[in-house]
């Protein structure tokens, strides 16, 4: 899988430009706030239909413009594809593959898979469960269309149930509608747990190997999936998961009505990350935190390869900061498979270590290559 070129129009600080890429390694250099990360963000948008950095497409539009357009030429599974994304211009977001309108972002993901690492990914270790759920969701939505559909429905049901709980004082009759929502949430939630548990089991294996190699075998990384307490085995049959989720809802009914919050379900799932038996969130150093987060992303990359048969596009934004030389060398040595994009400010060092094209970004303009 490779991204052969990208066309940007009014995206972030890019007025309009086409960039052709090396099939293996692309080093993107430039000072801060010039557009390096924006270029990688555009690639993520062509893969997932949305940005990882903002909830609003409007924030992606160049100042003073009405909308943006992206187009990417992609080669995968022995075929060439053209993926397009357009937002703004007073119209509904438009996505297309080979000029055929896409009904959902999963059609973009079927063509282009990306694994993105950026400094904000330290939140995978430092922050609460929401960051780690987003990480699982980002990978699974690209890999499993059924998961993406179930997640969208579960989020809609969760929002609706939350509104019911908040309004039940003024509208007591709304309580009678909760059993229907609970059943559908349990059925949809069981789908999420089914996929997440299997993803986490494979992730744990690959992440442990990556972190051990990166640390010279001196550190042990462990990852465990956590869901609601009534689910004894998240790898169990989905019918059993539904029953166990319903039981958890039953025991939390009065607490939910009292607190006006939805307290039961996989929207509270987590990945527990430990280093040498200690909670990484509390005890990991800055370098260990970055290494652990990167190990999770590299593990996700291996899962993509295992499922789709090709390495996804690897996007590394400022990946070497705060890593000691040995860990930097390990990361750079892992870039030999699949297509890689890596941003940096220290052009000379990366250019000497990596073979590929070097691009320079200044003021939203890409040169070189």
C-alpha positions, 0 to 999 in steps of 0.5 A: 500500500502506498500513497503516490501523490496528494492534492490539497486545495484550501486545506489548513495553511495550504492554498493549493498544491500537488505533492508526489511521494517516494514509495518507501521513505519520505522525510518532511523537514521544516520549522515549526508551524509551517505545515508539516503536521498539516500535510500528514493530517490531510493523509489521515483525512483521506484514510478516515474521512475526518481529522484526528485533531479536530471535531469540526471540518470548518477548522480544516479550511484555509482562512478566508476560504469556503471549503477544502478539497483533498485527493490522493492517488493510491496503489494497493492490492495491485490496483490504482485508486483515486480517493477524494474528500471535499467539505464546506462550500455550503454543501454536505461533506463529499467522499468518493473513490474512483469518482464513485460517491462513498456512502461512509468513511469505511470506503475510504479506509478500504483503500488507504489505511494509516497509522499516525504517531504524533506528540499528542499520543503521549496521552495514550499513556498519560491520560484517562481511558478515553484516549485509549478507546479512541486509539482502538476505535481509530484502528478498528474503524479502518479495519472492520466496517462492521465495527465502524457501523456498530460504534456509530450506532452505539454512540447515537444510542448513548447520546439518546439514553443520556438525554432521557436520563437528564430529562426524566425529572420533568418527563417521568414517562421517559423512564419507560423507554429505557428497556428498549434502549438498554437492550439495543445498547447491550446488543451493539455494545457486545459487538464493540467488546467482541472486536476490541477484545480480539484487537487488544489480545493481538496488540498486547503481543506485538506491543510487548515485542516492540517495547522489549526490542526498543528498550534493549530487553530491559523493560516489559510492557503489558497491555490488558483490555478492561470492560464492564465487571459482569463480562467475565470473558470478553472473548466469549460468544456475543450472545453471552456478552449481551446477557452480561451487559444487560445484567450490568445495566440492571445493577446500575439502573438506580445509580443511572437515574439518580446521577442522570448519567449513563454508567453502564456499557463499553463507552467506559472500556480501557486498555491497562498499560503496565511497565515492569508490573507498574501502572505506566500512567503513574510511574513511566518516565517521559522517554518510557511514556513515548516509547510505550505509546510508539510501541502501541502504534507500531503494534497497530501497524502489525495488526493492519498488516496481518489483517489486510495483507499490506503494511498501512501508511506509517505517519510519524510526526516528531517521533524522535523527540525525547528518545535517547540515541539507542531508542532513536536508532531502533525506531529508524531501523523499524522503518524498512517495511511499507511506506513511511512519512516522517517529519523533523526539524533536523534534516541533516541527521535524518537524511543521513540515516534514511534513504528516500525523498526529502521535502521542505515545508515553509508557509504551506508550500512543499518543495524538494523531493 
